[in-house]
Amino acid sequence: MAFTSTAVATNSSTATLVVQAINGQGGAPANLLIYNKDASITVYLGAADVDNAGVRGIPIPAGGTYSGNLYSNEKMYLMSASGTPSVIVQLNRV
């Protein structure tokens, strides 16, 4: 099992690649946890075309978290509603 944790700065003008899937043993998905450290800014999680209007992306509110699985070759991007908040990205390959 491999576990990584990274701080990532986001912005409101371009989507930021935050994680790309790395296969676990036997092609198992990687477990993903994203924590929005900011006290007031929402970030949006999605594909490369994520936007900060909530049209294409899942909102992670200030202080909120997202958890899910990543499969082979999947990439996740973030864009903030404003400013440059930081998030913590944790990836666990099983």
C-alpha positions as CSV (number, residue, x, y, z in Angstrom):
1,M,0.0,0.0,0.0
2,A,1.3,3.4,-0.9
3,F,0.0,6.6,0.6
4,T,0.8,10.2,-0.6
5,S,-0.3,13.6,0.6
6,T,0.3,16.8,-1.3
7,A,-0.7,20.5,-0.9
8,V,-1.9,22.0,-4.1
9,A,-2.6,25.7,-4.8
10,T,-5.6,26.3,-7.1
11,N,-6.7,29.5,-8.9
12,S,-9.9,30.9,-10.5
13,S,-8.6,31.3,-14.1
14,T,-7.4,27.9,-15.1
15,A,-8.0,24.3,-14.1
16,T,-5.2,22.8,-12.1
17,L,-4.3,19.2,-12.4
18,V,-4.3,17.8,-8.9
19,V,-4.0,14.1,-9.3
20,Q,-3.6,11.4,-12.0
21,A,-4.5,7.9,-11.1
22,I,-1.8,5.3,-10.5
23,N,-2.9,1.8,-10.5
24,G,-2.9,-0.2,-7.3
25,Q,-2.0,-3.8,-7.2
26,G,-4.0,-5.8,-9.8
27,G,-5.5,-2.7,-11.3
28,A,-7.4,-1.8,-8.2
29,P,-8.6,1.8,-7.9
30,A,-6.7,4.4,-5.9
31,N,-8.6,6.0,-3.0
32,L,-8.7,9.8,-3.2
33,L,-9.4,12.4,-0.5
34,I,-9.4,16.1,-1.1
35,Y,-9.7,18.6,1.7
36,N,-10.4,22.3,1.0
37,K,-8.3,24.1,3.6
38,D,-9.7,27.5,2.8
39,A,-12.0,29.2,5.3
40,S,-14.2,30.9,2.8
41,I,-13.6,29.9,-0.9
42,T,-15.3,27.0,-2.7
43,V,-13.3,24.9,-5.1
44,Y,-14.7,22.8,-8.0
45,L,-13.5,19.3,-8.8
46,G,-13.9,17.7,-12.3
47,A,-12.3,16.9,-15.6
48,A,-10.0,19.3,-17.6
49,D,-13.0,21.4,-18.5
50,V,-14.1,22.1,-14.9
51,D,-15.3,25.6,-14.4
52,N,-15.8,27.8,-11.3
53,A,-19.5,28.5,-11.9
54,G,-20.5,25.0,-10.8
55,V,-21.7,24.0,-14.3
56,R,-18.9,21.4,-14.9
57,G,-17.6,20.2,-11.5
58,I,-18.4,19.1,-8.0
59,P,-18.3,21.9,-5.4
60,I,-16.1,21.3,-2.4
61,P,-17.1,24.1,0.0
62,A,-14.7,25.9,2.3
63,G,-13.5,23.4,4.9
64,G,-15.1,20.5,3.1
65,T,-13.9,17.2,1.7
66,Y,-14.4,15.0,-1.2
67,S,-13.6,11.2,-1.3
68,G,-13.8,8.8,-4.1
69,N,-11.9,6.4,-6.3
70,L,-9.6,7.0,-9.3
71,Y,-9.1,4.4,-11.9
72,S,-6.3,3.9,-14.4
73,N,-5.5,7.0,-16.5
74,E,-8.1,9.2,-14.8
75,K,-7.1,12.8,-14.0
76,M,-8.8,15.2,-11.6
77,Y,-8.7,19.0,-11.9
78,L,-9.7,21.8,-9.5
79,M,-10.6,25.4,-10.1
80,S,-11.5,27.9,-7.3
81,A,-14.4,30.2,-7.2
82,S,-12.0,33.1,-6.5
83,G,-8.5,33.7,-5.2
84,T,-5.8,31.0,-4.8
85,P,-6.9,28.6,-2.0
86,S,-4.9,25.5,-1.2
87,V,-6.2,22.0,-0.9
88,I,-4.7,18.8,0.5
89,V,-4.8,15.8,-1.8
90,Q,-4.3,12.4,-0.4
91,L,-4.0,9.3,-2.6
92,N,-3.9,5.7,-1.3
93,R,-3.0,2.9,-3.7
94,V,-4.1,-0.5,-2.4
